[in-house]
Amino acid sequence: MDGANHSVVSEFVFLGLSNSWEIQLVLFVFSSMFYVASMLGNSLIVLTVTSDPHLHSPMYFLLANLSFIDLGISSVITPKMIYDLFRKHKVISFGGCIAQIFFIHLIGGVEMLLLTAMAFDRYVAICKPLHYFSIMNPKLCILLQVAAWIIGLIHSVFQLVFVIKLPFCGPNVLDSFYCDLPRFIKLACIDSYRLEFMVTANSGFISLGSFFILIISYIFILITAQKHSSGGSFKALSTLSTHIMVVILFFGPCIFVYTWPHPKSHLDKFLAILDGVLTPFLNPVIYTLRNKEMKMAMRRVCSHLLVYRRIS
Ligand SMILES: *[C@@H]1O[C@H](CO)[C@@H](O)[C@H](O)[C@H]1NC(C)=O
C-alpha cells in the first residue's frame, strides 16, 4: 500500500446473503432450480409464440416479449449470486458493478412498461372488444414495445450519469449479493444525501407510480367487465387476478428497495431474490398454465422438437 488516501476502488466485495451454511445450501438449491426452470419456461414461451401462427396476436406477442425480458432479469443477478454463494471472497469488478446497475434498471424499467402495455391490451380486449383489432394493431403493438425499451434505456442511463463519476476512496464492501444504487451510493466519498434523494425520486417514483396506475386500471377493467356480461366477467376476473398477482410480486420488492430509508435491514436483500429469481419463474407459470391455447401450442412445439431430434 502506498498509503495514499485517494486510492481508486477497482472492485467491490459482497457480503452475500447469509453466513449460515444451511441457508446458503437452501438458497443454492432453490435459486438453481428456479433459474433453470425460468430459463426453460421463458425460452419455450418465446419459441412457441414466434413459431405458432395461431398465437400471432398482440396479447401473445406482449407475453413473448415479457418472457424475453424475464430471461434477462434472471441472468443479470442470479448466475453471479449462485456462483458466489459458497465462495469466501465474493468480488465484482467496478465495471461489472456498473453493468449490473445498468441492466437492472434497463430491464426492470422495460418490464414495468411491458406490464403496463399488457394491462392496456387487456383493457381494450375487455372494455372495447369490438374495436380490439383496430386499436391493438401490429403498429401500435410494436410502438408500445419500442417505447418501453426507449424509456427503460433513458431511465437507466439517466441514473448512471449521476453515479458513474462518483469518487470512491476506500470502503468497498457491499452488504448485498448484487450491485444496486442505494448501497452503491453510500460507499462514495461524498455527502450522498442528494444522490439518494435522486434515486428514491427516480426509481421509487417510477415503480410506485406505475404500480398505482396498474392497480387502478385493473380495478377499472374489473368494474367494466362486471357490468358487461356475467359469463365473460368470470374469465376476465381469473385472467386479471393472475395479472394483478404478477404486478404485486414484481413491484412490491422494487418499491420497498427504493423507498425504504434504512438499507441496514436485511429484508431488502431477500425481497430482491423475489424479483431476481422468483418472478421470472412465475410469469410463464402464471400466464401460460391457465391458458388453454398456449398450452396446446406448447405441446405442439415440444413434440416437433422431439421429432426433429429423432430424425437427426
Ligand atoms: C415481440 O413482439 C413483436 C410484435 O410486436 C414480435 O414480432 C416479436 O417476435 C416479439 N419478440 C419476442 C422475443 O417474442
PDBQT file of the ligand as one rigid body, heavy atoms in Angstrom, charges set to zero:
ROOT
HETATM    1  C1  LIG A 401     -42.215  -9.018 -29.550  1.00  0.00    +0.000 C 
HETATM    2  O1  LIG A 401     -43.350  -8.560 -30.233  1.00  0.00    +0.000 OA
HETATM    3  C2  LIG A 401     -43.228  -8.417 -31.639  1.00  0.00    +0.000 C 
HETATM    4  C3  LIG A 401     -44.517  -7.900 -32.220  1.00  0.00    +0.000 C 
HETATM    5  O2  LIG A 401     -44.926  -6.728 -31.654  1.00  0.00    +0.000 OA
HETATM    6  C4  LIG A 401     -42.888  -9.739 -32.266  1.00  0.00    +0.000 C 
HETATM    7  O3  LIG A 401     -42.720  -9.591 -33.655  1.00  0.00    +0.000 OA
HETATM    8  C5  LIG A 401     -41.645 -10.299 -31.623  1.00  0.00    +0.000 C 
HETATM    9  O4  LIG A 401     -41.431 -11.591 -32.131  1.00  0.00    +0.000 OA
HETATM   10  C6  LIG A 401     -41.786 -10.356 -30.115  1.00  0.00    +0.000 C 
HETATM   11  N1  LIG A 401     -40.498 -10.745 -29.537  1.00  0.00    +0.000 N 
HETATM   12  C7  LIG A 401     -40.295 -11.916 -28.967  1.00  0.00    +0.000 C 
HETATM   13  C8  LIG A 401     -38.953 -12.162 -28.398  1.00  0.00    +0.000 C 
HETATM   14  O5  LIG A 401     -41.161 -12.759 -28.878  1.00  0.00    +0.000 OA
ENDROOT
TORSDOF 0
